[in-house]
Amino acid sequence: MTEQLLWGDKPYYSLNYYLQKEFGQKVYKLSLNGGMSCPNRDGTLGRGGCIFCSLGGSGDFAASPKLSITKQLEESKKLVEAKMKNKKSSSGEADTKEKYIAYFQAYTNTYGEISYLRKIFTEAISHPDIVALSIATRPDCLGDDVIALLADLNRIKPVWVELGLQTYHEKTAEFIRRGYSLSCFEDAVKNLHQINISVIVHVILGLPGESFTDMLETISYINSFHEKGMPIQGIKLQLLHVLKGTELANYSFHVLSLEEYIDILIACIERLPKDMVIHRLTGDGPKNLLIAPLWSSNKKLVLNRIHQEFKIRDTWQSKNFKTYFTKG
């Protein structure tokens, strides 16, 4: 299977491979917390967030917002550097200066006063060890002033924007309380494309009521942006987690087994274009909050099973891309 050689030792275009190619070495993400909220939490659109969202939002692993951005970066760097130093010592590798991505992860990271956003983003991107800035946000929180700021920052170092689409299906979006329409997502992608910002889209697999076909239709929708001349550069494929304290925990619905998840995940990746970077294959919720699926808590095992199944099926990213380029 010669296609696998396109992405090193993986049958898909992994984030690690992309970073090695782009920056010449392994690059680590430092999760930051700008202390922001979300229009789906503060009453603007709703309260409590999306039904799967925990109290920590999408930033359960991010640093404390009580610290300055520089302090958050330094504290996170210490943890990574200590871990890497031990690995290099045991393997005999020479020490190299680490490189990092400043990742604003918690809640909606463009939901604030533009002066504040400029301050924290500039502080992060100006750090000498930071090679790129990644910002997780909502499509409905990208006004003209924010787009202008992102364009300015992108002239300093690469900027990525992560958008939480989750699903193509409006019925599911209404159930999970996403709070914006597909047209809003499309406008956001268009505006970011015009200023050369890389877009990473979040998709959740296993949402209540969605079939195998429904999930593949979400992938077809994402692929349609290539046809429109606005290709999406990256994707995060996320397993749905049921966490304590969320509204989702009150519902009864089918939760994907490991075998079902691998089936749908591989089918999705087979339909993605070969130049789309896979930023995530599954995800792992906080173990103290996880209700289901419990198998997802062993991330190493899950990833090993996924990689094994790619080999068994002799398949790879983009194998079926042309067949499933767009929906309908």
DRENVEXBA-950872 format. One line per field, with one value per residue: residue number from 0; x, y, z of N, C-alpha, C in turn. Coordinates in steps of 0.2 Angstrom, whole numbers, m for minus. Each point is the difference from the previous one (the first is absolute). Layout:
# residues N
pos <- [NUM:...] .
n_c1 <- [X:...] .
n_c2 <- [Y:...] .
n_c3 <- [Z:...] .
ca_c1 <- [X:...] .
ca_c2 <- [Y:...] .
ca_c3 <- [Z:...] .
c_c1 <- [X:...] .
c_c2 <- [Y:...] .
c_c3 <- [Z:...] .
***
This chain:
# residues 328
pos <- [0:1:2:3:4:5:6:7:8:9:10:11:12:13:14:15:16:17:18:19:20:21:22:23:24:25:26:27:28:29:30:31:32:33:34:35:36:37:38:39:40:41:42:43:44:45:46:47:48:49:50:51:52:53:54:55:56:57:58:59:60:61:62:63:64:65:66:67:68:69:70:71:72:73:74:75:76:77:78:79:80:81:82:83:84:85:86:87:88:89:90:91:92:93:94:95:96:97:98:99:100:101:102:103:104:105:106:107:108:109:110:111:112:113:114:115:116:117:118:119:120:121:122:123:124:125:126:127:128:129:130:131:132:133:134:135:136:137:138:139:140:141:142:143:144:145:146:147:148:149:150:151:152:153:154:155:156:157:158:159:160:161:162:163:164:165:166:167:168:169:170:171:172:173:174:175:176:177:178:179:180:181:182:183:184:185:186:187:188:189:190:191:192:193:194:195:196:197:198:199:200:201:202:203:204:205:206:207:208:209:210:211:212:213:214:215:216:217:218:219:220:221:222:223:224:225:226:227:228:229:230:231:232:233:234:235:236:237:238:239:240:241:242:243:244:245:246:247:248:249:250:251:252:253:254:255:256:257:258:259:260:261:262:263:264:265:266:267:268:269:270:271:272:273:274:275:276:277:278:279:280:281:282:283:284:285:286:287:288:289:290:291:292:293:294:295:296:297:298:299:300:301:302:303:304:305:306:307:308:309:310:311:312:313:314:315:316:317:318:319:320:321:322:323:324:325:326:327] .
n_c1 <- [4:2:m6:1:4:m6:m1:6:0:m5:m5:2:m2:4:m3:3:m2:m5:0:2:m5:m4:1:0:m5:m1:m6:m1:m6:m1:m5:m3:m1:m4:m3:m1:m6:m7:m2:2:4:1:m4:5:3:3:m1:5:0:4:m5:5:0:6:0:4:m6:3:1:m3:4:m3:4:2:m6:1:3:5:m1:4:m3:m5:3:3:m5:m4:5:0:m7:m1:4:m3:m6:2:2:m4:m4:3:0:m6:m1:3:m6:3:1:m6:0:m5:m4:m4:m6:m1:m3:m4:m1:0:m6:m2:6:m5:m2:2:1:0:0:m4:m4:1:m1:m4:m3:1:m2:m5:m2:1:m2:7:m3:m5:m2:m6:m5:m3:m5:m3:m5:m5:m4:m5:6:m2:m2:m2:m1:m3:m4:0:m2:m3:m2:0:m2:m4:2:m1:m4:1:m6:m2:m6:m2:m5:m4:0:4:m5:m1:m3:m5:m3:6:2:m6:1:6:m5:2:m6:2:m2:m1:m5:0:0:m4:m3:1:m1:m5:m2:1:m3:m4:1:m1:m5:4:m5:m1:m3:m4:1:m6:3:m7:m1:m4:m2:7:m1:2:m5:m3:5:m1:m6:2:3:m6:m3:5:0:m6:4:2:m6:m1:6:m3:5:m3:5:m4:0:m5:2:m6:1:m6:2:m2:0:2:m6:0:m3:5:3:m5:3:m5:6:1:4:5:1:6:m3:m6:3:3:m6:m3:5:2:m7:0:5:m3:m5:6:1:5:m2:m5:3:2:m4:m6:1:0:5:1:m6:m1:4:1:m1:4:m6:1:3:0:m1:m3:0:0:2:5:m5:m4:6:3:m6:m1:7:m2:m6:3:5:m4:m3:7:m1:m2:2:m5:0:m5:5:1:m1:3:1:m6:m5:m4] .
n_c2 <- [m6:3:1:m5:m1:3:m4:m2:m1:5:m3:5:6:m3:2:m6:m4:4:0:m7:0:3:m3:m6:0:m4:2:3:m2:6:m4:6:4:3:m4:m2:2:m1:2:m6:4:6:m3:1:m7:m1:m5:m1:4:m3:m5:0:7:m1:0:m4:m1:2:3:m6:1:6:5:2:3:m2:m4:4:2:5:1:1:3:4:1:0:5:1:m1:4:5:m1:0:5:3:m3:2:6:1:m3:4:4:3:4:4:2:6:m1:m2:5:m2:6:m4:5:m4:3:m3:6:m1:1:m2:6:5:4:5:m4:m2:6:2:m5:1:7:0:m4:3:5:m5:0:m4:5:m6:m1:3:m4:2:m3:0:4:m3:0:m1:1:6:5:2:m6:0:6:m1:m5:5:5:m4:m2:6:m1:m5:m7:1:m4:m1:m2:m2:1:m3:m6:3:m3:m5:4:m5:m3:5:m1:m6:1:4:m2:2:m4:3:m4:5:0:m7:0:5:m3:m6:4:3:m6:m3:5:m1:m5:0:m4:m4:m1:m5:1:m7:m1:m6:m2:6:1:m6:1:m2:m6:m1:2:m4:m4:2:0:m6:m2:2:m2:m5:2:2:m6:m2:3:m3:m3:m4:m5:3:0:m6:1:m7:1:m5:m1:4:m4:7:m1:2:m4:3:m1:1:5:0:m4:m2:m2:m3:3:m6:m3:m6:3:2:m6:m3:4:0:m7:m2:4:m3:m6:4:1:6:m1:7:m3:4:m6:5:m4:m6:3:1:3:m1:5:m5:6:2:m5:0:2:m4:m5:m4:6:m2:m5:6:m3:m3:6:4:m4:m1:6:0:m5:3:6:m4:m2:6:1:5:6:5:2:m6:3:4:m2:m6:3:3:m1:3:m5] .
n_c3 <- [0:m6:1:4:m5:m2:5:m2:7:m2:0:3:m1:4:5:3:m5:0:7:m1:m5:4:6:m3:4:5:0:5:2:1:4:m2:5:m4:4:m6:m1:m1:m6:0:4:m3:m4:m3:0:5:5:3:m6:m5:m2:m4:1:2:7:m1:m3:m6:6:1:m5:m1:0:6:m1:6:m4:0:m7:1:6:m3:m4:5:3:m6:m2:6:0:m6:1:6:m3:m4:5:4:m5:m1:7:1:m5:3:m1:m4:5:m2:m2:5:m5:0:1:0:4:m2:5:6:0:m1:m3:m3:6:m2:4:m6:5:4:m5:m3:6:1:m6:0:6:m3:m6:4:4:2:5:m1:m3:4:m2:4:m3:5:m5:m1:m6:5:1:m6:4:m4:6:2:m6:1:7:m2:m4:5:4:m6:1:6:1:m2:m3:5:m3:6:m4:5:m5:2:m3:m6:4:m3:m1:m1:m4:m1:m1:m3:m2:m6:m2:m5:m6:m5:m1:6:0:m5:3:5:m3:m3:5:3:m5:0:6:m3:4:3:m2:6:m2:5:0:2:1:m1:m3:5:m3:0:m6:m2:m4:6:3:m5:0:6:m1:m3:5:4:m4:0:5:m2:m1:5:0:5:m2:4:3:5:3:5:0:3:4:0:5:4:2:6:2:m6:m4:m5:6:m1:m6:m2:m2:m6:4:m5:m3:3:m1:2:5:0:m1:4:5:m1:1:5:3:m2:2:4:m3:m5:m1:2:5:2:4:m1:3:6:4:5:2:5:2:4:m7:m3:m3:m6:m5:4:m5:0:6:m4:m1:3:4:1:1:4:3:0:2:5:1:0:4:5:m1:1:4:m3:3:m2:3:3:0:m6:2:5:m6:m2:3:m2] .
ca_c1 <- [m4:5:m3:2:7:m1:m1:4:m2:m7:m5:m4:4:0:3:7:3:m1:5:7:2:m1:5:7:1:m6:m3:m4:m5:0:m7:m1:m7:m1:m5:m6:m6:m3:m7:m4:0:m1:m7:m1:m4:m3:4:3:4:m3:m2:6:5:2:1:7:0:5:6:1:7:3:3:m4:m1:3:7:1:1:7:0:m3:5:6:m2:m1:6:4:m2:2:7:2:m2:4:7:0:m1:6:5:m1:1:7:m1:3:m5:m1:m4:m7:m5:m7:m6:m5:m7:m5:m5:m6:m6:m1:6:m1:m6:2:2:5:6:2:3:6:5:2:3:7:4:1:3:7:5:5:m1:m6:0:m6:m6:m6:m6:m6:m5:m6:0:m4:4:6:m2:5:5:4:3:5:6:3:4:6:4:2:6:5:1:m6:m6:m5:m6:m4:m7:m4:m6:m3:m4:m3:m7:m3:m4:5:3:m5:m1:6:1:6:m2:1:m2:5:2:4:7:3:3:6:5:2:4:6:4:2:6:5:0:m1:m6:m1:m7:m2:m6:m1:m3:m4:m6:m7:m5:3:2:7:m1:m1:6:3:m3:4:7:m1:m1:6:3:m3:4:6:m3:m2:6:1:2:2:6:0:m6:0:m6:m1:m5:m5:0:m5:3:m4:m1:m3:m7:1:0:m7:m3:2:1:5:7:4:5:6:0:m4:4:6:m3:m2:5:3:m4:1:7:1:m4:3:5:7:4:m3:3:m4:3:m2:m4:m5:m1:0:m3:3:m2:m4:m7:m3:m5:0:1:5:5:4:5:7:1:5:m3:m5:4:3:m5:m1:5:0:m6:2:4:m4:m5:4:m4:3:m3:m2:m1:m7:m1:m3:m7:m4:3:m5:m6:m6] .
ca_c2 <- [6:5:6:1:4:7:3:m3:m7:m1:0:6:6:2:7:0:0:6:4:m1:2:8:3:m4:m4:m1:6:m1:5:3:2:6:2:8:2:2:m4:m2:3:m5:m1:6:2:3:m5:m5:m1:m7:m2:m6:m5:m4:4:0:7:3:1:m4:2:m4:m2:6:2:5:6:4:2:4:m4:m2:m5:m7:m3:m2:m6:m5:m2:m4:m7:m4:m1:m5:m7:m1:m1:m7:m5:1:m3:m7:m2:2:6:7:5:5:5:m2:5:m1:3:3:m3:2:m6:0:4:3:4:7:3:5:7:m1:3:m5:m5:2:0:m7:m3:3:m2:m7:m1:3:m4:m2:m7:m2:1:1:2:m4:3:m4:5:m1:4:6:4:2:6:4:2:m6:m2:5:m2:m6:1:3:m5:m5:3:m1:m7:m3:0:m5:1:m6:1:m6:m2:m6:m4:3:0:5:m3:m2:6:3:m4:1:8:3:7:4:m4:m2:6:4:m4:1:7:0:m3:4:6:m2:m2:6:3:m6:m3:m7:m2:m7:m1:m5:m4:m5:m6:m3:4:m4:0:1:m6:0:5:7:3:1:6:5:0:2:8:3:m1:5:7:0:1:7:3:3:m6:0:m3:m5:m2:m4:m5:0:m5:3:m2:2:2:2:7:3:m1:m6:m6:m2:m4:m7:m1:m5:2:m4:m5:2:m2:4:7:m1:m1:7:4:m1:2:7:2:m2:5:6:2:m2:5:3:m2:m3:2:m4:m6:m2:4:m3:4:m1:m6:0:2:m4:m5:m5:m7:m1:m2:6:2:m3:3:m3:m6:2:2:m6:m4:4:m1:m6:m1:3:m5:m6:2:3:6:6:7:2:m6:0:7:2:m3:3:7:4:m3:1] .
ca_c3 <- [0:m1:2:7:0:0:7:4:2:1:m7:0:1:7:2:1:m7:m2:4:m1:m7:0:4:1:7:4:3:5:2:7:0:3:2:0:5:m4:0:m6:m1:2:8:4:m1:m7:m4:5:6:0:m6:m4:5:2:2:8:3:m3:m7:m4:3:6:1:m1:6:4:m2:5:m1:m7:m5:0:5:m2:m5:3:4:m4:m3:5:0:m6:0:4:m3:m6:2:2:m5:m4:4:m1:m7:m2:m5:2:2:m4:2:m2:m3:3:m3:5:m1:4:0:5:m2:m7:1:m3:3:5:m3:m5:3:4:m4:m3:5:2:m6:m2:5:m1:m6:1:4:m5:m1:m3:m8:m3:5:m1:4:0:1:m3:m6:1:4:m5:m3:m4:4:1:m6:m2:4:m2:m6:3:3:m5:m4:5:0:m3:5:m2:3:1:0:2:m4:3:m5:m6:1:4:5:5:3:4:6:4:1:m3:0:m6:m6:m5:m4:5:0:m7:0:4:m4:m5:3:2:m6:m4:3:0:6:0:3:3:2:4:m1:5:m2:5:3:1:m5:m7:m3:m4:m6:2:2:m6:m3:3:m4:m7:0:1:m6:m5:0:m5:m6:0:0:7:4:7:1:5:3:6:1:7:2:5:7:5:6:6:1:m6:m2:m3:5:2:m5:m2:m7:m2:0:m4:3:m3:m7:m4:m1:m5:m6:m3:0:m6:m6:m1:m2:m7:m4:1:m5:3:2:6:6:6:6:6:m2:5:6:7:5:6:3:5:m2:m5:1:m6:1:5:m4:m3:5:m1:m6:m3:m3:m6:m6:m2:m4:m6:m4:m2:m4:m7:m4:m2:m5:m5:m2:2:m1:m7:m5:m3:0:m6:0:5:0:3:2:m4] .
c_c1 <- [4:m3:2:7:m1:0:5:m2:m7:m4:m4:5:m1:3:7:4:0:5:7:2:0:6:7:1:m7:m2:m5:m6:0:m7:0:m7:0:m5:m7:m6:m2:m7:m5:m1:m2:m7:m1:m4:m3:4:2:4:m4:m1:6:5:0:1:7:m1:4:7:2:8:4:3:m5:0:3:7:0:2:8:2:m3:4:6:m2:m1:6:4:m2:2:8:3:m1:4:7:1:0:7:6:0:2:7:0:3:m6:m1:m5:m7:m4:m7:m5:m4:m7:m5:m6:m6:m6:1:5:0:m6:2:2:6:7:3:3:6:6:2:2:7:5:3:5:7:5:4:0:m6:1:m6:m6:m6:m6:m6:m6:m7:0:m4:4:7:m2:6:7:5:4:6:6:3:4:7:4:3:6:6:2:m7:m6:m5:m6:m4:m7:m4:m6:m4:m4:m3:m8:m3:m4:4:2:m5:m1:6:1:6:m1:2:m1:6:3:5:7:3:2:6:6:2:4:7:4:3:6:6:1:m2:m6:0:m7:m1:m6:m1:m4:m3:m5:m6:m4:3:2:7:m1:0:7:5:m2:3:7:m1:m1:6:4:m2:3:6:m3:m2:7:2:2:1:6:1:m6:2:m6:0:m5:m4:1:m6:3:m4:m2:m3:m7:m1:m1:m7:m4:2:0:6:7:4:4:6:0:m4:4:6:m3:m2:6:4:m3:0:7:1:m3:3:5:7:4:m4:3:m5:3:m2:m3:m5:m1:m1:m3:3:m2:m5:m7:m3:m5:0:3:7:7:5:5:7:2:6:m2:m4:4:3:m5:m2:5:1:m5:2:4:m4:m4:4:m3:4:m4:m1:m1:m7:m2:m4:m7:m5:2:m6:m6:m5:2] .
c_c2 <- [6:7:1:4:7:3:m4:m7:m1:0:6:6:3:7:0:0:7:5:m1:2:8:3:m3:m4:m1:7:m2:5:2:3:6:2:7:2:2:m5:m2:3:m6:m2:6:3:4:m4:m5:0:m8:m3:m6:m5:m5:3:m1:7:3:2:m5:1:m4:m1:7:3:5:7:6:2:4:m5:m3:m5:m7:m3:m3:m7:m6:m3:m4:m7:m4:m1:m5:m7:m2:m1:m7:m5:0:m3:m8:m3:2:6:6:5:5:5:m1:6:m1:4:3:m1:3:m4:1:5:3:6:7:3:5:6:m1:2:m6:m6:2:m1:m7:m4:2:m3:m8:0:3:m4:m3:m8:m2:1:1:1:m4:3:m4:5:m2:4:7:5:3:6:3:2:m5:m3:5:m2:m6:0:3:m5:m5:3:m1:m7:m3:0:m6:2:m7:1:m7:m1:m5:m4:5:1:5:m3:m2:6:4:m4:1:7:3:8:5:m4:m2:6:4:m3:2:7:0:m3:4:6:m2:m2:7:3:m6:m3:m8:m2:m7:m1:m6:m4:m5:m6:m4:4:m3:1:m1:m7:0:5:7:2:0:6:6:1:3:8:3:m1:5:6:m1:1:8:5:3:m6:1:m4:m6:m2:m4:m4:m2:m5:4:m3:2:1:1:8:3:m2:m7:m7:m2:m4:m7:m1:m5:4:m5:m5:2:m3:4:7:m1:0:7:4:m1:2:8:2:m2:5:7:1:m2:5:3:m4:m3:2:m4:m6:m3:5:m4:5:m1:m6:0:3:m5:m5:m5:4:m1:m2:5:3:m3:2:m3:m7:1:1:m6:m4:4:m1:m7:m2:3:m5:m6:1:2:6:6:7:1:m6:1:8:2:m2:4:8:5:m4:1:1] .
c_c3 <- [0:3:7:0:0:7:5:2:2:m6:0:1:7:2:2:m6:m3:3:m1:m7:0:4:1:6:3:3:5:1:7:1:5:2:0:4:m3:1:m7:0:1:7:4:m1:m7:m5:5:6:0:m5:m3:5:2:4:8:2:m3:m8:m3:3:6:2:m1:7:3:m3:5:m2:m7:m5:0:6:m2:m5:3:5:m4:m3:5:0:m6:0:5:m2:m6:2:2:m6:m4:3:m1:m7:m2:m5:3:1:m6:3:m2:m3:2:m4:6:m2:5:m1:3:m3:m7:0:m5:2:6:m4:m4:3:4:m5:m3:6:1:m6:m1:6:m1:m6:0:3:m5:m2:m4:m8:m3:5:m2:4:m1:1:m3:m6:1:5:m4:m4:m4:4:2:m6:m1:5:m2:m6:2:3:m4:m4:5:0:m2:6:m3:4:0:1:1:m4:3:m5:m5:1:5:6:6:3:4:7:5:2:m2:m1:m6:m6:m4:m4:4:m1:m7:m1:4:m4:m6:2:2:m6:m3:4:1:7:m1:4:2:2:5:m2:6:m3:5:3:0:m6:m7:m2:m3:m6:2:1:m6:m4:3:m3:m7:0:1:m6:m5:0:m4:m7:m1:0:7:4:7:2:5:3:7:0:7:2:5:7:4:7:5:0:m6:m1:m3:4:2:m6:m1:m8:m1:0:m4:4:m4:m8:m4:m1:m5:m7:m3:m1:m7:m7:m1:m3:m8:m4:0:m5:4:3:7:6:5:6:6:m3:5:5:7:5:7:4:6:m1:m5:2:m5:m6:4:m4:m3:5:m1:m7:m4:m4:m6:m6:m3:m5:m6:m6:m3:m6:m7:m4:m2:m6:m7:m3:3:m2:m8:m5:m3:m1:m6:0:5:1:3:1:m6:m7] .
***
